[in-house]
Amino acid sequence: MNPDDGKRSEKALLLSLQILHDGRIRIVFDDVSPVVEKAGGTLWKADSFFTHADVLKDKILDFDFSDDELRDFAEMTLARLRAYLSVSMKGEPEDLPDPT
């Protein structure tokens, strides 16, 4: 495994958990950007809310997801990262290769 060089992009996707009191967990997707980069790591600030997904707590604890659920989660994540790439390239998403 290669060592981490500490470099990061100007945008990132933060995933966090919010415990709901009905047996569900809310996975929150937020856009963040770096505030300070230092030897110990990067400090980030929240820029905007992207989306969320509510999941049964037991599904997370048991990692009991269907292939469709995992695919949906991966597509949400990768679509957002693709949007960041598009902006950083100063192009439009249609300028990027089709992921399929």
N, C-alpha and C positions, 0 to 999 in steps of 0.2 A: 504494500500500500504506500502511495506517495504521501509525503508529509504535507500538511496544509500550509499554503503560502500566505494565508491571512487575507488575500484579496477577495473583495466582494463587489457585486454590481451595485448600481444606483437604485435598484428596486428589488424588493424581495417579497415573498409571500409568507406570512406568519400564520401558523395553524395553532389554535389554542382550544382548550376544552372548557365548557361551562356546564356545571352539574345542574340539571333540572330536577325538580322534586317529584317527578312522576315516573322515575325509572329510566329516564332518557339522559343522554349526554348531547350537548350541542357542540359540534365542531365548527369553530368560527374561523373564517378565512379573512385576513386583513392584509392590505397593502402596506408595506413599511419601506422606509428609506433610511440610509445611514446618517447618523448625526455626528458621531466621533469615531474615528478609527484609532486604536492604540494597540500597544503590544499585546495586551491581554484579550483583545477581540474588538468587535464593533458594537457600538451602542446604536440602537434603532429607535425610530419614532414611528408611531402609527400615522399613516396618511389617510386611509379611507377603508371602510368596510367593503369587502367584495361579496361574500355570500356566507351562508351557513348550511349545515346539514344536521338534522336531529337523528340520532341513532340510539337504539336501546342499549343501555349500559352493559347488559350481559353479552350483547353481540361484540362489543369492544373487548370486554374482559376475556371472552372465550375465543376471540378472533374468528367469529362465526359469520363470515360474509359470503354471499353468493358471488360467483364470477361476475354477474351483472353489476352488483353493488360495488365490487372492487374496481371494475372498469369505469363506472360512473365517477367514482372518487378520483381515479387517475386522470380521467378526461377533464374534470373540473380543474385539477391542479395543473396539468400540462397546458390547458387552454390559457390559463392566466399567465404562466411562464412564457408561452408563445407570444402573448400580447406584450409582455415586457421586452422580449427580443425584438419585436416589430418596432416598438418605440425607440429602442436603443439603436436600431439600424436606420432610424428615421424613414422607415418605409411603411407601407400598409401591409396588413396580414396577407393580402392576396399576393404580395411580392415574395412571400416565403414559400418554400416547397410544400406541397400537400403532404401531410403526415401519413396518409394512407397509401 
